[in-house]
Amino acid sequence: MAEEKSDRGPGRPKKPPEKRRTKSLGVSLSPEEKQELEERAEAHGLSQSEYMRRRAFGRLIQPKSDQKTRVELRRIGNNLNQIARRANMGDLEKIETQAETVISELRDALSELKQQG
């Protein structure tokens, strides 16, 4: 049997049939509960369905602010690695300003984390 070619191009591969979400569950909520669900899902950057699945099955739910902070800290870490590499090559004088900027950004990010927690 020949495989069918898709016109969709590259993208996410299809899930096997046993992993596809084909079953639905109706849930009745009060207007206040629905509003709270919407707000919580939005605060975590998730759809309401994904938020409920993660809560129901005990999976990790990270606030959007944590995700943004992690991305920012990763960027700062990359800058620090570049500074360290240049310092090890003997370019300390040339990177002083860059190092001061990165240290300042790191202090700001850490201060933001303290305020959140």
C-alpha distances in whole Angstrom, upper triangle without the diagonal:
4,7,9,13,16,19,21,21,22,24,23,20,19,20,18,19,22,23,23,27,26,29,33,36,39,42,46,48,51,52,54,51,48,50,50,47,46,49,47,44,45,48,45,42,40,38,40,37,36,40,40,37,39,42,41,39,42,40,42,43,45,47,46,49,48,45,47,50,47,46,50,50,47,49,52,51,49,53,55,52,53,57,57,55,58,60,59,60,63,63,64,67,64,62,65,64,60,61,63,61,58,61,62,58,58,61,60,56,58,61,58,56,60,60,57,57
4,6,9,13,16,18,18,19,21,21,18,17,19,18,19,22,23,23,26,26,30,33,36,39,42,46,48,51,51,53,50,47,49,49,46,45,48,46,43,44,46,43,41,38,37,39,36,35,39,40,37,38,42,41,39,41,39,41,42,43,45,44,48,47,43,45,48,45,44,47,48,45,46,50,49,47,50,52,50,50,54,54,53,55,58,57,57,61,60,62,64,61,59,62,61,58,58,61,58,56,58,59,56,55,59,58,54,56,59,56,55,58,59,55,56
4,6,9,13,15,15,16,17,17,14,14,16,15,16,20,20,20,23,23,27,30,34,36,39,43,45,48,48,49,47,44,46,46,42,41,44,43,39,40,42,39,37,35,34,36,33,32,36,36,33,35,38,37,36,38,36,37,38,40,42,41,44,43,40,42,44,42,40,44,45,42,43,46,45,44,47,49,47,47,51,51,50,52,55,54,54,58,57,59,61,58,56,59,58,54,55,58,55,52,55,56,52,52,55,54,51,53,55,52,51,54,55,52,52
4,6,10,12,13,14,16,16,14,13,16,16,17,20,21,19,22,22,26,29,32,35,38,41,43,46,46,48,45,42,44,44,41,40,42,41,38,38,41,38,35,33,32,34,31,31,35,35,33,34,38,37,35,38,36,37,38,39,41,39,43,42,39,40,43,41,39,43,44,41,42,46,45,43,46,49,47,47,51,52,50,52,55,55,55,58,57,59,61,58,56,58,57,54,55,57,54,52,54,55,51,51,55,53,50,52,54,51,50,54,54,51,52
4,7,9,9,11,13,15,13,13,16,17,18,22,22,20,23,24,27,30,33,36,38,41,43,46,46,47,45,42,43,44,40,39,41,40,37,37,39,37,34,32,31,33,31,30,34,35,33,34,38,37,36,38,35,36,37,38,39,38,41,41,37,38,41,39,37,40,42,39,40,43,43,41,44,46,44,45,48,49,47,49,53,52,52,55,54,56,58,55,53,56,54,51,52,54,51,49,52,53,49,49,52,51,48,50,52,49,48,52,52,49,50
4,5,7,9,11,12,11,11,15,16,17,21,20,19,21,22,25,27,31,33,36,39,40,43,42,44,42,39,40,40,37,35,38,37,33,34,36,34,31,29,28,30,28,28,31,32,30,32,35,35,34,36,33,34,34,35,36,35,38,38,34,36,39,37,35,38,40,37,37,41,41,39,42,44,43,43,47,47,46,48,51,51,51,54,53,54,56,53,51,54,52,49,50,52,49,47,50,50,46,47,50,48,45,47,50,47,46,49,49,46,48
4,6,9,11,13,13,14,17,19,20,24,23,21,23,24,27,29,32,34,37,39,41,43,42,44,42,39,40,40,37,35,38,37,33,33,36,34,31,29,28,31,29,28,32,33,31,33,36,36,35,37,35,35,35,36,37,35,38,38,34,35,38,37,34,37,40,37,37,41,41,39,41,44,43,43,46,47,46,48,51,51,51,54,52,54,55,52,50,53,51,48,49,51,48,46,49,49,46,46,49,47,45,47,49,46,46,49,49,46,48
4,7,8,10,11,12,15,18,19,22,21,19,21,22,25,26,30,32,34,37,38,40,39,41,39,35,36,37,34,32,34,34,30,30,32,30,27,25,24,27,26,25,28,30,28,29,33,33,32,34,31,32,31,32,33,31,34,34,30,31,35,33,31,34,36,33,33,37,37,36,38,41,40,40,43,44,43,45,48,48,48,51,50,51,53,49,47,50,48,45,46,48,45,43,46,46,42,43,46,44,41,43,45,42,42,45,45,42,44
4,6,10,10,12,16,18,20,23,22,20,23,24,27,29,32,34,36,39,40,43,42,43,41,37,38,39,35,33,35,35,31,31,33,31,27,26,26,29,27,26,30,31,29,30,34,34,33,35,32,32,32,32,33,31,34,33,30,31,34,32,29,32,34,32,32,35,35,33,36,39,37,37,40,42,40,42,45,45,45,48,47,48,50,47,45,47,46,42,44,46,43,41,44,44,41,41,44,43,40,42,44,42,41,45,45,42,44
4,7,8,11,14,17,20,22,20,19,22,23,27,28,31,34,35,38,39,42,41,42,39,37,37,37,34,32,34,33,29,29,31,28,25,24,24,27,26,24,28,30,28,28,32,32,31,32,29,29,29,29,30,28,31,31,27,28,31,29,26,29,31,28,28,32,32,30,33,35,34,34,37,38,37,39,42,42,42,45,44,45,47,44,42,44,43,40,41,43,40,38,41,41,38,38,41,40,37,39,42,39,38,42,42,39,41
4,6,9,12,15,18,20,18,16,18,21,24,25,28,30,32,35,36,38,37,38,36,33,34,34,30,29,30,29,26,26,28,25,22,21,21,24,22,21,24,26,24,24,28,29,27,29,25,25,25,26,27,25,28,28,24,25,28,26,24,27,29,26,27,30,30,29,31,34,33,33,36,37,36,38,41,41,42,45,43,45,46,43,41,44,42,39,40,42,39,36,39,39,36,36,39,37,34,37,39,36,35,39,39,36,38
4,6,9,12,15,17,14,13,15,18,21,22,25,28,29,32,33,36,36,36,33,31,32,31,28,27,28,27,24,24,26,23,20,19,19,22,20,18,21,23,21,21,25,25,24,25,22,22,23,23,25,23,27,26,22,24,27,25,23,27,28,26,27,30,30,28,32,34,33,33,37,37,37,39,42,42,42,45,44,45,47,44,42,44,43,39,40,42,39,36,39,39,36,35,38,37,34,36,38,35,34,37,38,35,36
4,6,9,12,14,12,12,15,17,20,22,25,28,30,33,34,38,37,38,35,33,34,34,30,29,31,30,26,27,29,26,23,21,21,24,21,19,23,24,22,22,26,26,24,26,23,24,25,26,28,26,30,29,25,27,30,28,26,30,31,28,29,33,32,31,34,36,35,36,39,40,39,41,44,44,44,47,46,47,50,47,44,47,46,42,43,45,42,39,42,42,39,38,41,40,37,38,41,38,37,40,41,37,38
4,6,9,11,10,9,12,14,17,19,23,25,28,31,32,36,36,37,34,31,33,33,29,28,31,29,26,27,29,26,24,21,20,22,20,18,22,23,20,21,25,24,23,25,23,24,25,26,28,27,31,30,27,29,32,30,28,32,33,31,32,36,35,34,37,39,38,39,42,43,42,45,47,47,48,51,50,51,53,50,48,50,49,45,46,47,45,42,44,45,41,41,43,42,39,40,43,40,38,42,42,38,39
4,6,8,6,6,9,12,15,17,20,24,26,29,31,34,35,35,32,30,32,31,28,27,30,28,24,26,28,25,23,20,19,21,18,17,20,21,18,19,22,22,20,22,20,22,23,25,27,27,30,29,26,29,31,29,28,32,33,31,33,36,35,34,38,39,38,39,43,43,42,45,47,47,48,51,50,51,54,51,48,50,50,46,46,48,45,42,44,45,41,40,43,42,38,40,42,39,37,40,41,37,38
4,6,5,7,10,12,15,18,21,24,27,30,32,36,37,37,34,32,34,34,30,30,32,31,27,29,31,28,26,23,22,24,20,19,23,23,19,21,24,23,21,23,22,24,25,27,30,30,33,32,29,32,35,32,32,35,36,34,36,39,38,37,41,42,41,42,46,46,45,48,50,50,51,54,53,54,56,54,51,53,53,49,49,51,48,45,47,48,44,43,46,45,41,43,45,42,40,43,44,40,40
4,5,5,9,9,12,15,19,22,25,28,31,34,35,36,33,31,33,33,29,30,32,31,27,29,32,29,27,24,22,23,20,19,23,22,19,21,24,22,21,24,22,25,26,29,31,31,35,34,31,34,37,34,34,38,39,37,39,42,41,40,44,45,44,46,49,49,48,51,53,53,54,57,57,57,60,57,54,56,56,52,52,54,51,48,50,51,47,46,48,47,44,45,47,44,42,45,45,42,42
4,6,8,9,11,15,17,21,23,27,29,33,34,35,32,30,33,32,28,29,32,29,26,29,31,28,27,23,22,23,19,18,21,20,17,19,22,20,18,21,20,23,25,27,30,31,34,33,31,34,36,34,34,38,38,36,38,41,40,40,44,45,44,46,49,49,48,51,53,53,54,57,57,57,60,57,54,56,56,52,52,53,51,48,49,50,46,45,48,47,43,44,46,43,41,43,44,40,40
4,6,9,11,14,16,20,22,26,28,31,32,33,29,28,30,29,25,26,28,26,23,26,27,24,23,20,19,20,16,15,18,18,14,16,19,17,15,18,17,20,21,24,26,27,30,29,27,30,32,30,30,34,34,32,35,38,37,37,40,41,40,42,45,45,45,48,50,50,51,54,53,54,56,54,51,53,52,48,48,50,47,44,46,46,43,41,44,43,39,40,42,39,37,40,40,37,37
4,6,9,11,15,18,20,24,26,29,30,31,28,26,28,28,24,24,27,25,22,24,26,24,22,19,17,18,14,14,18,17,14,16,19,18,17,20,18,21,22,24,26,26,30,29,27,30,32,30,30,34,35,33,35,38,38,38,41,42,41,43,46,46,46,49,51,51,52,55,54,55,57,55,52,53,52,49,49,50,47,45,46,47,43,42,44,43,39,41,42,39,37,40,40,37,37
4,6,8,11,14,17,20,22,26,26,28,24,22,25,25,21,21,24,22,19,22,24,22,20,17,15,15,11,12,15,14,11,14,17,15,15,18,17,19,20,23,25,25,29,28,26,29,32,30,30,34,35,33,35,38,38,38,41,43,42,44,47,47,47,50,52,52,54,56,55,55,58,55,52,54,52,49,49,50,47,45,46,46,43,42,44,42,39,40,41,38,36,39,39,35,35
4,7,10,13,16,20,22,26,27,28,25,23,26,26,22,23,26,25,22,24,27,25,23,20,17,17,13,14,18,16,14,17,19,17,17,21,20,23,23,26,28,28,32,31,30,32,35,34,34,37,38,37,39,42,42,42,45,47,46,48,50,51,51,54,56,56,57,60,59,59,61,59,56,57,56,52,52,54,51,48,50,50,46,45,47,45,42,43,45,41,40,42,42,38,39
4,7,10,13,17,19,23,24,26,23,21,24,24,21,22,25,23,21,24,26,24,23,20,17,16,12,14,17,14,13,16,18,15,16,19,19,22,23,26,27,28,32,32,30,33,35,34,35,38,39,38,40,43,43,43,46,48,47,49,52,52,53,55,57,57,59,62,60,60,63,60,57,58,57,54,53,54,52,49,50,50,47,46,48,46,42,43,45,41,39,42,41,38,38
4,7,10,13,16,19,21,22,19,17,21,21,17,18,22,21,18,21,24,22,22,18,15,13,10,13,15,12,11,15,16,14,15,19,19,22,21,25,26,27,30,30,29,32,34,33,34,37,38,38,40,43,43,43,46,48,47,49,52,52,53,55,57,58,59,62,60,60,62,60,57,58,56,53,53,54,51,48,49,49,46,45,46,44,41,42,43,40,38,40,39,36,36
4,6,10,13,16,18,20,17,15,19,19,16,17,21,19,18,21,23,22,22,18,15,13,10,13,14,11,11,15,15,12,15,18,19,21,21,24,25,26,30,30,29,32,34,34,35,38,39,38,41,43,43,44,47,48,48,50,53,53,54,56,58,59,60,63,61,61,63,61,58,58,57,54,53,54,51,49,50,49,46,45,46,44,41,42,42,39,37,39,38,35,35
4,7,10,13,15,17,14,13,17,17,14,16,19,19,18,20,23,22,22,19,16,13,11,14,15,12,13,17,16,14,17,20,21,23,22,25,26,27,30,31,30,33,35,35,36,39,40,40,42,44,45,46,48,50,50,52,54,55,56,58,60,60,62,64,63,62,64,62,59,60,58,55,55,55,52,50,51,50,46,46,47,45,42,42,43,39,38,40,38,35,35
4,6,10,12,14,11,10,14,14,12,14,17,17,16,19,21,21,21,18,15,12,11,14,14,11,13,16,14,13,16,19,20,22,21,24,24,25,28,29,29,31,34,34,35,37,39,39,41,43,44,45,47,49,49,51,53,54,55,58,59,60,62,64,62,61,63,61,58,58,57,54,53,53,51,48,49,48,45,44,45,43,40,40,41,37,36,37,36,32,33
4,7,10,12,9,9,13,13,12,14,17,17,17,20,22,22,23,20,17,14,14,17,16,13,16,18,17,16,19,21,23,24,23,26,25,27,30,31,31,33,35,36,37,39,40,41,43,45,46,47,49,51,51,53,55,56,57,60,61,62,64,66,64,63,65,63,60,60,58,55,55,55,52,50,50,49,46,45,46,44,41,41,41,38,37,38,36,33,33
4,6,8,6,6,9,10,9,12,14,14,15,17,19,20,21,19,16,13,14,17,15,13,16,18,16,16,20,21,22,23,21,24,23,25,27,28,29,31,33,34,35,37,39,39,41,43,44,45,47,49,50,52,53,54,56,58,59,60,62,64,62,61,63,61,57,58,56,53,53,52,50,48,48,47,44,43,43,41,38,39,39,35,34,35,33,30,31
4,5,5,6,9,10,11,12,14,15,16,18,20,21,22,21,19,15,17,20,18,16,19,21,19,19,23,24,25,26,23,25,24,26,28,30,30,32,34,35,36,38,40,41,42,44,45,47,49,50,51,53,55,56,57,59,60,62,64,65,63,62,64,62,58,58,56,54,53,53,50,48,49,47,44,44,44,41,39,39,39,35,34,35,33,30,31
4,5,5,6,9,10,11,12,14,15,16,18,20,21,20,18,15,17,20,18,17,20,22,20,21,24,25,26,26,23,25,23,24,26,28,29,30,32,34,35,36,38,40,41,43,44,46,47,49,50,52,53,55,56,58,59,61,62,64,62,61,62,60,57,56,54,52,52,51,48,47,47,45,42,42,42,39,37,38,37,34,33,34,32,29,30
4,5,5,6,9,10,11,12,14,15,16,19,20,19,18,15,17,19,17,16,20,21,18,20,23,23,24,25,22,23,21,22,24,26,27,28,30,32,33,35,36,38,39,41,42,44,45,47,48,50,51,52,54,56,57,58,61,62,60,58,60,58,55,54,52,50,49,49,46,44,44,43,40,40,39,37,35,35,34,31,30,31,29,26,27
4,5,5,6,9,10,10,12,14,15,17,18,17,15,12,14,16,14,13,16,17,15,16,20,20,21,21,19,21,19,21,23,25,25,27,29,30,32,33,35,36,38,39,40,42,44,45,46,48,50,51,53,54,55,57,59,60,59,57,59,57,54,53,51,49,49,48,45,43,44,42,39,39,39,36,34,34,34,30,29,30,28,25,26
4,5,5,6,9,10,11,12,14,16,16,15,13,10,12,15,13,12,15,17,15,16,20,20,21,21,19,20,19,20,22,24,25,26,28,30,30,32,34,35,37,38,40,41,43,44,46,47,49,50,52,54,55,56,58,60,58,57,58,56,53,53,51,48,48,47,44,43,43,42,39,38,39,36,33,34,34,30,30,31,29,26,27
4,5,5,6,9,10,11,12,14,15,15,13,11,14,16,14,14,17,18,17,18,22,22,22,22,19,20,18,18,20,23,23,24,26,28,29,30,32,34,35,37,38,40,41,43,44,46,47,48,50,52,53,54,56,58,56,54,56,54,50,50,48,46,46,45,42,40,41,39,36,36,36,33,31,32,31,28,27,29,26,23,25
4,5,5,6,9,10,10,12,14,13,13,10,13,15,12,12,16,16,14,16,19,19,19,19,16,17,15,16,18,20,21,23,24,26,27,29,30,32,33,35,36,38,39,41,42,44,45,46,48,50,51,52,54,56,54,53,54,52,49,49,47,44,44,43,40,39,39,37,34,34,34,31,29,30,29,26,25,26,24,21,22
4,5,5,6,8,10,11,12,11,10,7,10,11,8,8,12,13,11,13,16,16,17,17,14,15,14,15,18,19,20,22,24,25,26,28,29,30,32,34,35,36,38,40,41,43,44,45,47,49,50,51,53,55,53,52,53,52,48,48,46,44,43,43,40,38,39,37,34,34,34,32,29,30,30,26,25,27,25,21,22
4,6,5,6,9,10,10,9,8,6,10,11,9,11,14,14,14,16,19,19,18,18,15,16,14,14,17,19,19,20,23,24,25,26,28,29,31,33,34,35,37,39,40,41,43,44,46,48,49,50,52,54,52,51,52,50,47,47,45,42,42,42,39,37,38,36,33,33,33,31,28,29,29,25,25,27,25,21,23
4,6,5,6,9,10,10,10,9,13,13,11,12,16,15,14,17,20,19,19,17,14,14,12,12,14,16,17,18,20,22,23,24,26,28,29,30,32,33,35,36,38,40,41,42,44,46,47,48,50,52,49,48,49,48,44,44,42,40,39,39,36,34,35,33,30,30,30,27,25,26,26,22,22,23,21,18,20
4,5,5,6,9,9,10,8,12,11,8,10,13,12,11,14,17,16,15,14,10,11,9,11,13,14,15,17,19,20,21,23,24,26,27,29,30,32,34,35,36,38,39,40,42,44,45,46,49,50,48,47,48,47,43,43,41,39,38,38,35,33,34,32,29,29,29,26,24,25,24,21,20,22,20,16,18
4,5,5,6,5,6,5,9,8,6,8,11,11,11,13,15,15,14,13,10,10,9,10,13,14,14,16,18,19,20,22,24,25,26,28,29,31,33,34,35,37,39,40,41,43,44,46,48,49,47,46,48,46,43,43,41,38,38,38,35,33,34,33,29,29,30,27,24,25,26,22,21,23,22,18,20
4,5,5,6,7,8,11,11,9,12,15,14,14,17,19,18,17,15,12,11,9,8,11,14,13,14,17,18,19,20,23,24,25,27,28,29,31,33,34,35,37,39,40,42,43,44,46,48,46,45,46,44,41,41,39,36,36,36,33,31,32,31,27,27,28,25,23,24,24,20,20,22,21,17,19
4,6,8,10,11,14,13,10,13,16,14,14,18,19,18,16,14,10,9,6,6,8,11,11,12,14,16,17,18,20,22,23,24,26,27,29,30,32,34,35,36,38,40,41,42,44,46,44,42,44,42,39,39,37,34,34,33,30,29,29,28,25,24,25,22,20,21,21,17,16,19,17,13,15
4,6,9,10,12,10,8,12,13,11,12,15,16,15,13,11,7,6,4,5,8,9,9,11,13,14,15,17,19,20,21,23,24,26,28,29,30,32,33,35,36,38,39,40,42,44,42,41,43,41,38,38,36,33,33,33,30,28,29,28,24,24,25,22,19,20,21,18,16,19,18,14,16
4,7,9,12,10,9,13,14,13,14,17,18,17,15,13,9,9,7,6,9,11,9,11,14,14,15,17,19,19,21,23,24,25,27,29,30,31,33,35,36,38,39,40,42,44,42,41,43,41,37,38,36,33,33,33,30,28,29,28,25,24,26,23,20,22,23,19,18,21,20,17,19
4,6,8,6,6,9,10,10,12,14,15,15,13,12,9,10,9,9,13,13,12,14,17,17,17,20,22,22,23,26,27,28,30,32,32,34,36,37,38,40,42,43,44,46,45,44,46,44,40,41,39,36,36,36,33,31,32,32,28,28,29,27,24,25,26,22,21,24,23,20,21
4,5,5,6,9,10,11,12,14,16,16,15,14,12,13,13,12,16,17,16,18,21,21,21,23,25,25,27,29,30,31,33,35,36,37,39,41,41,43,45,46,48,50,48,47,49,47,44,44,43,39,40,40,37,35,36,35,32,31,33,30,27,29,30,26,25,28,26,23,24
4,6,5,6,9,10,11,12,14,15,14,15,12,14,14,14,18,19,18,20,23,23,24,26,28,28,30,32,33,34,36,38,38,40,42,43,44,46,48,49,51,53,51,50,52,50,46,47,45,42,42,42,39,37,38,37,34,33,35,32,29,30,31,27,26,28,27,23,25
4,5,5,6,9,10,10,12,14,13,14,13,15,16,17,20,21,19,22,25,24,25,28,29,29,31,33,34,35,37,39,39,41,43,44,45,47,49,50,51,54,52,51,53,51,48,49,47,44,44,44,41,39,40,39,36,35,37,34,31,32,33,30,28,31,30,26,27
4,5,5,6,9,10,11,12,10,11,10,12,13,14,18,18,16,19,22,21,22,25,26,26,28,30,30,31,34,35,36,38,40,41,41,44,45,46,48,50,49,48,50,48,45,46,44,41,41,41,38,36,37,37,33,32,34,32,28,29,31,27,26,28,28,24,25
4,6,5,6,9,10,11,9,10,8,10,11,12,16,16,15,18,20,20,21,24,25,25,27,30,30,31,34,35,36,38,40,40,41,44,45,46,48,50,48,48,50,48,44,45,43,40,40,40,37,35,36,35,32,31,32,30,27,27,28,25,23,26,25,21,22
4,5,5,6,9,10,10,12,10,13,14,16,19,19,19,22,24,24,25,28,29,29,31,33,33,35,37,38,39,41,43,44,45,47,48,49,51,53,52,51,53,51,48,48,47,44,43,44,41,39,39,39,35,34,35,33,30,31,31,28,26,28,28,24,24
4,5,5,6,8,8,10,10,14,16,17,21,20,19,22,24,23,25,28,29,28,31,33,33,34,37,38,38,40,42,43,44,46,48,48,50,52,51,51,53,51,48,48,47,44,43,44,42,39,39,39,36,35,36,34,31,31,33,30,27,30,29,25,25
4,6,5,6,5,7,7,11,13,15,18,17,16,20,21,20,22,25,25,25,28,30,30,31,34,35,35,37,39,40,41,43,44,45,47,49,48,47,50,48,45,45,44,41,40,41,39,36,36,36,33,31,33,31,28,28,29,26,24,26,26,22,22
4,6,5,6,8,8,11,13,16,19,18,18,21,23,22,24,27,27,27,30,32,32,33,36,37,37,40,41,41,43,46,46,47,49,51,50,49,51,50,46,47,46,43,42,42,40,37,37,37,34,32,33,32,28,28,29,27,24,26,26,22,21
4,6,8,11,11,15,17,20,22,21,21,25,26,25,27,30,30,30,33,35,35,36,39,40,40,42,44,44,46,48,49,50,52,54,53,52,55,53,50,50,49,46,45,46,43,40,41,41,38,36,37,36,32,32,33,30,28,29,29,25,25
4,6,9,11,15,17,20,23,21,21,24,26,24,26,29,29,29,32,34,33,34,38,38,38,41,43,42,44,46,47,48,50,52,51,51,53,52,48,49,48,45,44,45,43,39,40,40,37,35,36,35,32,31,33,30,28,29,30,26,25
4,7,9,12,15,18,20,18,19,22,23,22,24,27,27,27,30,31,31,32,35,35,36,38,40,40,41,44,45,45,48,50,49,48,51,49,46,46,46,42,41,42,40,37,37,37,34,32,33,32,29,28,30,27,24,26,27,23,22
4,6,10,13,16,18,16,16,19,20,19,21,24,24,23,26,28,27,29,32,32,32,35,37,37,38,41,42,42,44,47,46,45,48,46,43,43,43,39,38,39,37,34,34,35,32,30,31,30,26,26,28,26,23,25,25,22,21
4,6,10,12,15,12,12,16,17,15,17,20,20,20,23,25,24,26,29,29,29,32,34,34,35,38,39,39,41,43,43,42,44,43,39,40,39,36,35,35,33,30,30,31,28,26,27,26,23,22,24,22,19,21,22,18,17
4,7,9,12,10,10,14,15,14,16,19,19,20,22,24,24,26,28,29,30,32,34,34,35,38,39,40,42,44,43,42,44,42,39,39,38,35,34,34,32,29,30,30,26,25,26,25,21,21,23,20,17,19,20,16,16
4,6,8,6,7,10,11,11,13,15,16,16,19,20,21,23,25,26,27,29,30,31,33,35,36,37,39,41,39,38,40,39,35,35,34,31,30,31,28,26,26,26,23,21,22,21,17,18,19,16,14,16,17,13,13
4,5,5,7,9,10,11,13,15,16,17,19,20,21,23,25,26,27,29,31,32,33,35,36,37,40,41,39,38,40,38,35,35,33,31,30,30,27,25,25,24,21,20,21,19,16,17,17,14,12,15,14,11,12
4,5,5,6,9,10,11,12,14,15,17,18,20,21,23,24,26,28,29,30,32,34,35,36,38,40,38,37,38,36,33,33,31,29,28,28,25,23,24,23,20,19,20,18,15,16,17,14,13,16,15,12,14
4,5,5,6,9,10,11,12,14,15,16,18,20,21,22,24,26,27,28,30,32,33,34,36,38,36,34,36,34,31,30,29,26,25,25,22,20,21,20,16,16,17,14,11,13,13,10,9,12,12,9,11
4,5,5,6,9,10,10,12,14,15,16,18,20,21,22,24,25,26,28,30,31,32,35,36,34,33,35,33,30,30,28,26,25,25,22,20,20,20,16,15,16,15,11,12,13,10,8,12,12,9,10
4,5,5,6,9,10,11,13,14,15,17,19,20,21,23,25,26,27,29,30,32,34,35,33,32,34,33,29,29,28,25,24,25,22,20,21,20,17,16,18,16,12,14,16,13,11,15,15,13,14
4,5,5,6,9,10,11,12,14,16,17,19,20,22,23,24,26,28,29,30,32,34,32,31,32,30,27,27,25,22,22,22,19,17,18,18,14,14,16,13,10,13,14,11,11,15,14,12,15
4,5,5,6,8,10,10,12,14,15,16,18,20,21,22,24,26,27,28,30,32,30,28,30,28,25,25,23,21,20,20,17,15,15,15,12,11,12,11,7,9,11,8,8,11,12,10,12
4,5,5,6,9,10,10,12,14,15,16,18,20,21,22,24,25,27,29,30,29,28,30,28,24,25,24,21,20,21,18,15,16,17,13,12,14,13,9,11,14,12,10,14,15,13,14
4,6,5,6,9,10,11,13,14,15,17,19,20,21,23,24,26,28,29,27,27,29,27,23,24,23,19,19,20,17,15,16,17,13,12,15,14,11,13,16,13,13,17,18,16,17
4,5,5,6,9,10,11,12,14,16,17,18,20,21,23,24,26,27,25,24,26,24,20,21,19,16,16,17,14,11,13,13,9,9,12,11,8,10,13,11,11,15,16,15,17
4,5,5,6,9,10,10,12,14,15,16,18,20,21,22,24,26,24,23,25,23,20,20,19,16,15,16,14,10,11,12,9,7,10,10,7,9,12,11,10,14,16,15,16
4,5,5,6,9,10,11,13,14,15,17,19,20,21,23,25,23,23,25,23,19,21,20,16,16,17,15,12,13,15,12,10,14,14,11,13,16,15,14,17,19,18,19
4,5,5,6,9,10,11,13,14,16,17,19,20,22,23,21,21,22,20,17,18,17,14,14,15,13,10,12,13,10,10,14,13,11,14,16,16,16,19,20,20,21
4,5,5,6,9,10,11,12,14,15,16,18,20,21,19,18,20,18,15,15,15,11,10,12,10,6,9,10,7,7,10,11,9,11,14,14,14,17,19,19,20
4,5,5,6,9,10,10,12,14,15,16,19,20,19,18,20,19,15,16,16,13,11,14,13,9,10,13,11,9,12,14,12,13,16,16,16,18,21,20,21
4,5,5,6,9,10,11,13,14,15,17,19,17,17,20,18,14,16,16,12,12,15,13,10,12,15,12,12,15,16,14,16,19,19,19,22,24,23,24
4,5,5,6,9,10,11,12,14,16,17,15,14,16,14,11,13,12,9,8,11,10,7,10,12,10,10,14,15,14,16,19,19,19,22,24,24,25
4,5,5,6,9,10,10,12,14,15,14,13,15,14,11,12,12,9,7,10,10,7,9,12,11,10,13,15,14,15,18,19,19,21,24,24,25
4,5,5,6,9,10,11,12,14,14,13,16,15,12,14,15,12,10,14,14,11,12,16,14,13,17,18,17,18,21,22,22,24,26,26,27
4,5,5,6,9,10,11,13,11,12,14,12,10,12,13,10,10,13,13,11,13,16,15,15,18,20,19,20,23,24,24,26,29,29,30
4,5,5,6,9,10,11,9,8,11,10,7,9,10,8,7,10,11,9,11,14,14,14,17,19,18,19,22,23,24,26,28,29,29
4,5,5,6,9,10,10,9,12,12,9,11,13,11,9,13,14,12,13,16,16,15,18,20,20,20,23,25,24,26,29,30,30
4,5,5,6,9,9,10,13,12,10,13,15,13,12,16,16,14,16,19,19,18,21,23,23,23,26,28,27,29,32,32,33
4,5,5,7,5,7,10,9,8,11,13,11,11,14,15,14,16,19,19,19,22,24,24,25,27,29,29,31,33,34,34
4,5,5,5,5,9,9,8,10,13,11,10,13,15,14,15,18,19,19,21,23,23,24,27,28,28,30,33,34,34
4,5,7,8,12,12,11,13,16,15,14,17,19,17,18,21,22,21,23,26,26,26,29,31,30,32,35,36,36
4,6,8,11,11,11,14,17,15,15,18,20,19,20,23,24,23,26,28,28,29,32,33,33,35,37,38,38
4,6,8,9,10,12,15,15,14,17,19,19,20,23,24,23,26,28,28,29,31,33,33,35,38,39,39
4,6,5,7,9,12,12,12,15,16,16,17,20,21,21,24,26,26,27,30,31,32,33,36,37,38
4,5,5,6,10,10,9,12,14,14,15,18,19,19,21,23,24,25,27,29,30,31,33,35,35
4,6,6,9,10,10,12,14,15,16,18,20,21,22,24,25,26,28,30,31,32,34,36,37
4,6,8,8,10,12,13,14,16,18,19,20,22,23,25,26,28,29,31,32,34,35,37
4,6,5,6,9,10,11,12,14,15,16,18,20,21,22,24,26,27,28,30,32,33
4,6,5,6,9,10,11,12,14,15,17,19,20,21,23,25,26,27,29,31,32
4,5,5,6,9,10,11,12,14,15,17,19,20,21,23,25,26,27,29,31
4,5,5,6,9,10,11,12,14,15,17,18,20,21,23,25,26,27,29
4,5,5,6,9,10,10,12,14,15,16,18,20,21,23,24,26,27
4,6,5,6,9,10,11,12,14,15,16,18,20,21,23,25,26
4,5,5,6,9,10,11,12,14,15,17,19,20,21,23,25
4,5,5,6,9,10,10,12,14,15,16,18,20,21,23
4,5,5,6,9,10,10,12,14,15,16,18,20,21
4,5,5,6,9,10,11,12,14,15,17,19,20
4,5,5,6,9,10,11,12,14,15,17,19
4,5,5,6,8,10,11,12,14,15,17
4,6,5,6,9,10,11,12,14,15
4,5,5,6,9,10,11,13,14
4,5,5,6,9,10,11,12
4,5,5,6,9,10,11
4,5,5,6,9,10
4,5,5,6,9
4,5,5,6
4,5,5
4,6
4
